[in-house]
Amino acid sequence: MIKVSVIIPVFNTEEYYLKECLDSVINQTLNDIEIICINDGSTNNSLDILNEYTKKDNRIKIFSQENKGLSAARNYGLKHVNGKYTYFIDSDDMLKPNTLEETYNICEEKSLDFLIFKLSILNENTEKKYNKDYYKIPLKDYENKVFNYKDLGNLIFEIPVNAVNKIYNSEFIKKSGAKFPEGLIFEDNVFNWTVLFNAKRISFYDKEFYIRRIHLNSITTNKDKSFIDTIKINNMIIEEFIKHDQFKNENKHILYNKKISIVYHRFKEIDIEYRSLFFTEMKKDFLNMLNDSKFNDIINYLDLNNKDIFESVIFSKSYKNLNNHININDLKVYDTCRIDIKNKGNNNHIEIIENNDNLDIKEPNWFKDKTGIGYTIENDKNSLNLKFKCIGNGVINIILKGPDRRDKNNNRFPIYIDYTNFLINNEIILNKHQLVWHDKPYIYKKDVKNGEIIKLHIEWLPFNKNSLYNNEEKVLKEKISKMKKEDNKLKTENNNLKEKYNNLKKEHEEILSSNSWKITKPLRNIKNKF
């Protein structure tokens, strides 16, 4: 019985990489496997290498097709699977020897639809292995447990979408209808969401098995016009959420914001010669969303920064014009505060009485639980006023943060905000500089009664503008420079004094050594002083 089918798409892979990949598969400690190699129209010696390896190992099967891309090759491989489980590996990467045996045994023991495990990165230039933040899996609490996507909540967005760090039940893939979108890059995304929403039994194994090689010829290191595929891929992801009735509430907020931020990042990364084309497709897509009843609520869900990007794209006439908008909006984020408010108690909440500053107040799902409803505010005006009523006896939590901003791999990075004034009902809570960012906030708590009125006044400065902390380094440098000048001045004065002293001493010694008693006698008392 074939236990695992390994699918390896091959297109013009360098000889050294391909051989290392094949060696890592044929030398697995699990013997009952089949190795399905899809020659995707290679024009180098890749096919010759595959034929050479079939003579070494009869478990290798070769199928050839015209060049259609990674997705088409994987889909073609799925048609020829005979193993109980299916595993995908890229032809320039490697597996540790015990990968298939250990993962197969776990799948069998737990009757899994698929198993998630960890991977590491091998930088071909430095020959160093490391763990990239993007590939970190926040499922430590779920290790060796069986779960589905409903158990994970928002953690579903933190799991890397790669197919290569998962092993799948072959029958499950067929029943789910999961396919890789052909003709597009970033193809793992759509396949990932299809299997995730259909799986009833998933588990996580906290061990690194897969070694991903990063080199100049890696598909996603090339920033050509295929980067535009990210627009289509993000739309296909949203369609998967709609299909499984998951495009709502907090998921909608996350998906909208992820789409805008990721598409914008790709726009900035793409080679300059394709930027105009990318802009045209991006603007067309954003306008289509506004005109589609399924998505025309997008503005209500976007965070301040992504809202600025979205509107800048729509109102810009060209990508050069967009760059001007974006440069301004990129700076705005450094003015933006983030404030979280929650009246903790028994299903408590707050009721807004006055919002004269037209603050964008959200009620994210992740901030709702049995203790009550939480609210988030982002604002870039450097001060805000808000008046609200507490509904229910409880403890009001007011959390002063920086904005939640992430890079293209969804990793949060710090943007510091310097809070300078914080008043509640005209009582001063904070009137000195308090530097914070999203993950290191300033937290204020106060017992409140049902119906109690709270009036907030908060002021802040961006760390990169007028903040005291911003000037601190400058002031310190100025002080050091001044001290160095003073030190140099003192050294000069000291050297001058030494020179004068030496001259006087020399003259004195000359006088003392003279034969004129009459001259030297009055000076003998001076000698003792030296």
C-alpha positions as CSV (number, residue, x, y, z in Angstrom):
1,M,0.0,0.0,0.0
2,I,1.2,3.5,-0.9
3,K,1.1,5.6,2.2
4,V,2.2,9.0,0.9
5,S,2.2,10.5,-2.6
6,V,4.9,13.2,-3.0
7,I,4.2,15.7,-5.8
8,I,7.2,17.6,-7.2
9,P,6.6,20.1,-9.9
10,V,9.8,20.7,-11.9
11,F,10.6,23.6,-14.3
12,N,14.2,24.4,-15.2
13,T,15.5,23.7,-11.7
14,E,19.2,24.0,-11.3
15,E,20.9,20.6,-11.3
16,Y,22.3,20.9,-7.8
17,Y,19.0,21.9,-6.2
18,L,17.0,19.3,-8.0
19,K,19.3,16.5,-7.1
20,E,19.3,17.6,-3.4
21,C,15.5,17.7,-3.4
22,L,15.2,14.2,-5.0
23,D,17.8,12.8,-2.6
24,S,15.9,14.2,0.4
25,V,12.7,12.4,-0.8
26,I,14.1,9.0,-1.9
27,N,16.1,8.8,1.4
28,Q,13.0,9.2,3.6
29,T,12.7,6.7,6.4
30,L,9.2,5.9,5.2
31,N,9.6,3.5,2.2
32,D,6.0,3.1,1.1
33,I,5.8,6.3,-1.0
34,E,5.4,7.3,-4.6
35,I,7.2,10.3,-6.1
36,I,5.2,12.1,-8.8
37,C,7.4,14.4,-10.7
38,I,5.7,16.8,-13.1
39,N,8.1,18.2,-15.8
40,D,6.4,21.5,-16.5
41,G,8.0,22.1,-20.0
42,S,11.6,22.4,-18.8
43,T,14.1,23.5,-21.4
44,N,17.3,22.7,-19.5
45,N,18.5,19.2,-18.3
46,S,15.8,18.8,-15.6
47,L,14.1,16.0,-17.5
48,D,17.4,14.2,-18.0
49,I,18.0,14.3,-14.3
50,L,14.5,12.9,-13.5
51,N,15.1,10.1,-16.0
52,E,18.5,9.4,-14.4
53,Y,16.8,9.1,-11.0
54,T,14.1,6.7,-12.2
55,K,16.9,4.2,-12.8
56,K,17.9,4.6,-9.2
57,D,14.4,4.4,-7.7
58,N,11.4,2.8,-9.3
59,R,9.1,4.8,-6.9
60,I,9.6,7.8,-9.1
61,K,7.0,8.5,-11.8
62,I,7.5,11.2,-14.5
63,F,4.7,13.1,-16.2
64,S,5.4,15.9,-18.7
65,Q,3.3,18.8,-19.9
66,E,3.8,22.1,-21.7
67,N,4.8,24.9,-19.3
68,K,1.7,26.0,-17.5
69,G,3.1,27.0,-14.1
70,L,3.3,25.6,-10.6
71,S,-0.4,25.5,-10.0
72,A,-1.2,23.5,-13.1
73,A,1.7,21.1,-12.4
74,R,0.4,20.5,-8.9
75,N,-3.2,20.0,-10.1
76,Y,-1.9,17.5,-12.7
77,G,0.0,15.7,-10.0
78,L,-3.2,15.4,-7.9
79,K,-4.8,13.4,-10.8
80,H,-2.2,10.7,-10.4
81,V,-2.2,10.3,-6.6
82,N,-2.5,6.8,-5.3
83,G,-1.3,7.3,-1.7
84,K,-3.5,7.7,1.3
85,Y,-1.8,11.0,2.0
86,T,-0.5,13.7,-0.3
87,Y,2.5,15.9,0.2
88,F,3.8,18.8,-2.0
89,I,7.5,19.8,-2.2
90,D,9.1,22.4,-4.4
91,S,11.9,21.1,-6.6
92,D,14.6,23.4,-5.1
93,D,13.8,22.6,-1.5
94,M,14.5,19.7,0.9
95,L,13.0,17.5,3.5
96,K,14.5,16.1,6.7
97,P,14.9,12.3,6.5
98,N,12.1,11.4,9.0
99,T,9.5,13.9,7.7
100,L,7.1,11.6,6.0
101,E,7.3,8.8,8.5
102,E,6.6,11.0,11.5
103,T,3.8,13.1,9.9
104,Y,2.2,10.0,8.4
105,N,2.0,8.3,11.8
106,I,0.4,11.3,13.4
107,C,-2.2,11.6,10.6
108,E,-3.0,7.9,11.1
109,E,-3.1,8.1,14.9
110,K,-5.5,11.1,14.9
111,S,-7.4,10.4,11.6
112,L,-6.6,13.8,10.3
113,D,-7.7,15.7,7.2
114,F,-4.3,17.5,7.3
115,L,-1.4,18.1,9.6
116,I,0.5,21.4,10.0
117,F,4.2,21.5,10.8
118,K,7.1,24.0,10.8
119,L,9.7,24.9,8.2
120,S,13.0,26.7,8.2
121,I,14.7,28.9,5.6
122,L,18.1,28.2,4.0
123,N,19.7,31.3,2.6
124,E,21.7,30.1,-0.4
125,N,24.0,33.1,-0.4
126,T,25.0,32.9,3.3
127,E,24.3,29.1,3.7
128,K,22.6,30.0,7.0
129,K,19.3,28.5,8.3
130,Y,16.9,30.7,10.1
131,N,13.2,31.1,11.0
132,K,11.4,33.9,9.2
133,D,8.7,35.6,11.2
134,Y,6.2,35.0,8.4
135,Y,6.6,31.2,8.9
136,K,6.1,31.2,12.7
137,I,3.0,29.3,13.6
138,P,1.1,30.5,16.7
139,L,-0.5,27.2,17.5
140,K,1.6,26.1,20.5
141,D,-1.6,25.7,22.6
142,Y,-3.0,23.4,19.9
143,E,-0.1,21.0,19.6
144,N,-1.1,17.4,19.4
145,K,-4.8,18.4,19.7
146,V,-7.4,17.9,17.0
147,F,-9.3,21.1,15.9
148,N,-11.0,22.9,13.0
149,Y,-11.0,26.5,11.8
150,K,-13.9,27.4,14.1
151,D,-11.7,26.6,17.2
152,L,-9.0,29.0,16.1
153,G,-10.9,32.3,15.8
154,N,-8.6,35.0,14.4
155,L,-5.6,32.7,14.6
156,I,-6.6,31.4,11.2
157,F,-5.1,34.5,9.7
158,E,-1.7,33.8,11.5
159,I,-1.1,30.4,10.0
160,P,1.2,30.4,7.0
161,V,-0.7,29.5,3.8
162,N,2.0,27.4,2.3
163,A,1.1,23.9,1.1
164,V,4.6,22.6,1.7
165,N,4.3,22.6,5.5
166,K,1.2,20.4,5.6
167,I,0.4,16.8,4.7
168,Y,-3.1,16.1,3.5
169,N,-5.4,13.1,3.4
170,S,-5.8,12.4,-0.4
171,E,-9.5,11.6,-0.2
172,F,-10.2,14.7,1.8
173,I,-8.6,16.9,-1.0
174,K,-10.8,15.2,-3.6
175,K,-14.0,15.8,-1.5
176,S,-13.1,19.4,-0.7
177,G,-12.7,20.2,-4.4
178,A,-9.5,22.1,-3.6
179,K,-7.4,23.2,-6.6
180,F,-4.5,25.6,-7.1
181,P,-5.6,28.6,-9.3
182,E,-3.7,28.1,-12.6
183,G,-1.8,30.9,-14.3
184,L,-1.3,32.9,-11.1
185,I,1.4,33.2,-8.4
186,F,0.7,33.2,-4.7
187,E,-1.4,30.2,-5.5
188,D,-1.1,28.6,-2.1
189,N,-3.5,31.1,-0.6
190,V,-6.7,29.9,-2.3
191,F,-5.9,26.2,-1.8
192,N,-5.2,26.9,1.9
193,W,-8.5,28.5,2.6
194,T,-10.5,25.9,0.7
195,V,-8.9,23.0,2.7
196,L,-9.1,24.9,6.0
197,F,-12.8,25.6,5.7
198,N,-13.6,22.0,4.7
199,A,-11.4,20.2,7.2
200,K,-13.0,18.8,10.3
201,R,-9.8,17.3,11.8
202,I,-6.6,19.3,11.8
203,S,-3.6,19.1,14.1
204,F,-0.3,20.9,14.6
205,Y,3.1,19.3,15.2
206,D,5.7,21.7,16.6
207,K,8.7,20.4,14.7
208,E,10.7,21.7,11.7
209,F,10.7,19.3,8.7
210,Y,10.8,21.4,5.6
211,I,13.8,23.4,4.4
212,R,12.9,26.2,2.1
213,R,15.8,27.5,0.0
214,I,15.9,31.2,-0.9
215,H,17.9,32.1,-4.0
216,L,17.9,34.4,-6.9
217,N,15.7,32.2,-9.1
218,S,12.9,31.7,-6.5
219,I,9.6,32.5,-8.1
220,T,8.5,35.0,-5.5
221,T,11.8,36.8,-5.5
222,N,11.1,38.0,-9.0
223,K,9.1,41.2,-9.0
224,D,7.8,41.3,-12.5
225,K,4.3,41.9,-13.8
226,S,3.1,38.6,-12.2
227,F,3.0,40.5,-8.9
228,I,-0.3,41.9,-10.2
229,D,-1.7,38.5,-9.5
230,T,-2.0,39.5,-5.8
231,I,-5.1,41.5,-6.7
232,K,-6.9,38.5,-8.2
233,I,-5.7,36.2,-5.4
234,N,-7.0,38.4,-2.6
235,N,-10.4,38.6,-4.4
236,M,-10.4,34.8,-4.7
237,I,-9.7,34.5,-0.9
238,I,-12.6,36.8,-0.1
239,E,-14.8,34.6,-2.4
240,E,-13.8,31.6,-0.4
241,F,-14.9,33.3,2.8
242,I,-18.2,34.3,1.2
243,K,-18.7,30.7,-0.1
244,H,-18.4,29.4,3.5
245,D,-20.4,32.2,5.1
246,Q,-17.4,33.6,6.9
247,F,-17.3,37.0,5.3
248,K,-18.7,39.0,8.1
249,N,-17.9,40.9,11.3
250,E,-14.2,40.8,12.3
251,N,-13.3,38.5,9.4
252,K,-14.5,41.2,7.0
253,H,-12.5,43.9,8.9
254,I,-9.3,41.7,8.7
255,L,-9.8,40.7,5.0
256,Y,-10.4,44.2,3.8
257,N,-7.4,45.6,5.6
258,K,-5.2,42.7,4.6
259,K,-6.2,43.1,1.0
260,I,-5.5,46.9,0.8
261,S,-2.2,46.6,2.7
262,I,-0.9,43.6,0.8
263,V,-1.8,45.0,-2.6
264,Y,-0.2,48.3,-1.8
265,H,3.0,46.5,-0.6
266,R,3.2,44.6,-3.9
267,F,2.6,47.9,-5.8
268,K,5.6,49.4,-4.0
269,E,7.8,46.3,-4.6
270,I,7.0,45.6,-8.2
271,D,9.7,46.6,-10.8
272,I,9.3,50.2,-11.9
273,E,8.5,49.2,-15.5
274,Y,5.3,47.4,-14.4
275,R,4.2,50.0,-11.9
276,S,1.9,51.9,-14.2
277,L,0.1,48.6,-15.2
278,F,-0.2,47.6,-11.6
279,F,-1.7,51.0,-10.7
280,T,-4.3,50.7,-13.5
281,E,-5.4,47.2,-12.4
282,M,-5.4,48.2,-8.7
283,K,-7.6,51.3,-9.3
284,K,-10.0,49.3,-11.5
285,D,-10.3,46.7,-8.8
286,F,-10.9,49.3,-6.0
287,L,-13.6,51.0,-8.1
288,N,-15.3,47.7,-8.8
289,M,-15.5,47.0,-5.1
290,L,-17.3,50.3,-4.5
291,N,-19.8,49.5,-7.2
292,D,-20.4,45.9,-6.0
293,S,-23.1,45.6,-3.3
294,K,-21.1,42.8,-1.6
295,F,-18.1,45.1,-1.0
296,N,-19.3,48.7,-1.1
297,D,-19.2,48.8,2.8
298,I,-15.4,48.6,2.6
299,I,-14.8,52.2,3.8
300,N,-16.6,51.4,7.1
301,Y,-14.1,48.6,7.9
302,L,-10.8,50.1,6.8
303,D,-8.3,51.3,9.4
304,L,-7.2,54.9,9.0
305,N,-4.0,54.1,7.0
306,N,-5.6,51.6,4.6
307,K,-8.5,54.0,4.1
308,D,-6.1,56.7,3.1
309,I,-4.4,54.3,0.6
310,F,-7.8,53.1,-0.8
311,E,-9.0,56.7,-1.4
312,S,-5.6,57.8,-2.8
313,V,-5.7,55.1,-5.4
314,I,-9.2,56.0,-6.4
315,F,-8.6,59.7,-6.7
316,S,-5.1,59.5,-8.3
317,K,-4.8,59.8,-12.1
318,S,-1.5,57.9,-12.4
319,Y,0.9,55.9,-10.3
320,K,3.2,59.0,-10.1
321,N,0.3,61.0,-8.7
322,L,-0.5,58.1,-6.3
323,N,3.1,58.2,-5.1
324,N,2.6,61.8,-4.0
325,H,-0.6,60.8,-2.1
326,I,1.0,57.8,-0.6
327,N,4.1,59.7,0.6
328,I,1.8,62.1,2.5
329,N,-0.3,59.3,3.9
330,D,2.7,57.3,4.9
331,L,3.7,60.2,7.1
332,K,0.1,60.4,8.6
333,V,0.5,57.1,10.4
334,Y,3.2,58.7,12.6
335,D,0.5,61.2,13.8
336,T,-2.0,58.4,14.6
337,C,-3.0,57.4,18.1
338,R,-4.8,54.2,18.9
339,I,-7.1,54.1,22.0
340,D,-9.0,51.1,23.3
341,I,-11.9,51.5,25.7
342,K,-13.8,48.8,27.5
343,N,-16.2,48.8,30.5
344,K,-15.4,45.4,32.0
345,G,-18.1,43.8,34.0
346,N,-21.1,41.6,33.1
347,N,-21.8,42.2,29.4
348,N,-21.1,45.9,29.9
349,H,-20.7,48.5,27.2
350,I,-20.6,52.3,26.8
351,E,-23.0,54.7,25.1
352,I,-21.5,57.6,23.1
353,I,-23.0,60.9,24.2
354,E,-20.8,63.4,22.4
355,N,-18.4,62.8,19.5
356,N,-17.7,66.3,18.3
357,D,-14.4,65.3,16.8
358,N,-16.1,62.8,14.5
359,L,-13.9,60.0,15.8
360,D,-13.9,56.7,14.0
361,I,-15.1,54.4,16.7
362,K,-15.2,50.6,16.0
363,E,-16.5,47.6,17.9
364,P,-14.2,44.7,16.7
365,N,-15.4,41.2,17.4
366,W,-12.1,40.3,19.1
367,F,-12.9,42.9,21.7
368,K,-16.3,41.3,22.6
369,D,-16.7,38.7,25.3
370,K,-18.8,38.0,28.4
371,T,-17.3,40.9,30.2
372,G,-18.6,43.4,27.6
373,I,-18.0,45.2,24.4
374,G,-14.7,46.9,23.6
375,Y,-14.2,49.9,21.3
376,T,-11.1,51.1,19.3
377,I,-10.4,54.6,18.1
378,E,-7.7,55.8,15.7
379,N,-7.1,59.5,15.2
380,D,-4.4,61.7,13.6
381,K,-5.4,65.2,14.8
382,N,-3.1,65.2,17.9
383,S,-6.0,65.6,20.3
384,L,-9.5,64.2,20.9
385,N,-12.5,64.7,23.1
386,L,-15.1,62.1,23.8
387,K,-18.1,61.9,26.2
388,F,-19.8,58.6,27.0
389,K,-22.1,56.8,29.5
390,C,-21.1,53.6,31.2
391,I,-23.7,50.9,30.9
392,G,-23.3,48.5,33.8
393,N,-21.2,48.6,37.0
394,G,-17.6,47.7,36.1
395,V,-14.1,48.8,35.6
396,I,-13.4,51.2,32.7
397,N,-10.2,50.3,30.9
398,I,-8.7,53.0,28.7
399,I,-5.6,51.9,26.8
400,L,-3.3,54.4,25.1
401,K,-1.4,52.8,22.2
402,G,0.3,53.4,18.9
403,P,-1.5,52.3,15.7
404,D,-1.6,48.6,14.6
405,R,0.6,48.6,11.5
406,R,2.1,45.5,9.9
407,D,4.5,44.7,7.1
408,K,3.8,42.6,4.0
409,N,4.2,39.4,6.1
410,N,1.6,40.6,8.6
411,N,4.2,41.2,11.3
412,R,3.4,44.2,13.5
413,F,6.1,46.8,13.8
414,P,6.3,49.6,16.4
415,I,5.2,53.2,15.7
416,Y,5.7,55.2,18.8
417,I,3.3,57.8,20.1
418,D,4.1,60.3,22.8
419,Y,1.0,61.0,24.9
420,T,1.3,64.4,26.7
421,N,-2.1,65.0,28.3
422,F,-4.8,62.7,29.5
423,L,-7.8,64.1,31.5
424,I,-11.0,62.3,32.7
425,N,-13.8,64.6,33.8
426,N,-11.2,67.4,34.0
427,E,-9.1,65.4,36.4
428,I,-5.4,65.2,35.3
429,I,-4.4,61.5,34.8
430,L,-1.3,62.2,32.8
431,N,0.4,65.5,32.1
432,K,3.9,64.3,31.3
433,H,5.4,62.6,28.3
434,Q,4.4,58.9,28.0
435,L,6.0,57.1,25.1
436,V,4.1,54.0,23.9
437,W,3.5,51.7,20.9
438,H,0.8,49.1,20.2
439,D,2.4,46.3,22.1
440,K,3.6,48.4,25.1
441,P,0.6,50.6,25.9
442,Y,-0.3,52.9,28.9
443,I,-3.2,51.4,30.7
444,Y,-5.6,53.3,33.0
445,K,-8.4,51.6,35.1
446,K,-11.2,53.1,37.1
447,D,-14.2,51.7,38.9
448,V,-17.5,53.0,37.4
449,K,-21.2,52.8,38.2
450,N,-24.0,52.2,35.8
451,G,-25.0,55.4,34.2
452,E,-21.7,57.2,35.1
453,I,-20.6,59.8,32.6
454,I,-17.0,59.9,31.4
455,K,-15.5,62.8,29.6
456,L,-12.2,62.2,27.9
457,H,-9.6,64.7,26.7
458,I,-6.4,63.3,25.3
459,E,-3.4,64.9,23.6
460,W,-0.4,63.4,21.9
461,L,2.6,64.1,19.7
462,P,4.2,61.8,17.1
463,F,7.5,60.4,18.1
464,N,9.0,61.5,14.8
465,K,7.9,65.1,15.0
466,N,7.6,67.4,18.0
467,S,7.9,64.8,20.7
468,L,10.2,65.5,23.6
469,Y,11.6,62.0,23.0
470,N,12.3,62.8,19.4
471,N,14.4,65.8,20.5
472,E,16.1,63.8,23.2
473,E,18.8,62.3,21.0
474,K,19.4,65.6,19.3
475,V,19.7,67.4,22.7
476,L,22.0,64.6,23.9
477,K,24.2,64.9,20.9
478,E,24.4,68.7,21.3
479,K,25.4,68.3,25.0
480,I,28.1,65.8,24.0
481,S,29.3,68.1,21.3
482,K,29.4,71.0,23.8
483,M,31.2,68.9,26.4
484,K,33.8,67.9,23.8
485,K,34.3,71.5,22.9
486,E,34.7,72.4,26.5
487,D,37.0,69.5,27.1
488,N,39.2,70.5,24.1
489,K,39.3,74.1,25.4
490,L,40.4,72.9,28.9
491,K,43.0,70.6,27.3
492,T,44.3,73.6,25.3
493,E,44.4,75.8,28.4
494,N,46.1,73.0,30.3
495,N,48.7,72.6,27.6
496,N,49.3,76.3,27.6
497,L,49.8,76.3,31.4
498,K,52.2,73.4,31.2
499,E,54.2,75.2,28.5
500,K,54.3,78.4,30.7
501,Y,55.3,76.3,33.7
502,N,58.1,74.6,31.8
503,N,59.4,77.9,30.5
504,L,59.4,79.4,34.0
505,K,61.0,76.3,35.5
506,K,63.7,76.4,32.8
507,E,64.4,80.0,33.4
508,H,64.5,79.5,37.2
509,E,67.0,76.6,36.9
510,E,69.2,78.7,34.7
511,I,69.2,81.4,37.3
512,L,69.9,79.0,40.2
513,S,72.8,77.5,38.3
514,S,74.4,80.9,37.8
515,N,77.5,82.0,39.8
516,S,76.0,85.2,40.8
517,W,75.1,84.8,44.5
518,K,73.6,88.2,44.7
519,I,71.2,87.3,41.9
520,T,70.3,83.8,43.1
521,K,69.9,84.5,46.8
522,P,66.5,86.3,46.6
523,L,65.2,83.5,44.5
524,R,66.1,80.5,46.7
525,N,62.8,80.6,48.5
526,I,61.1,80.2,45.1
527,K,63.0,77.0,44.4
528,N,61.2,75.2,47.2
529,K,57.9,76.0,45.6
530,F,58.8,74.0,42.5
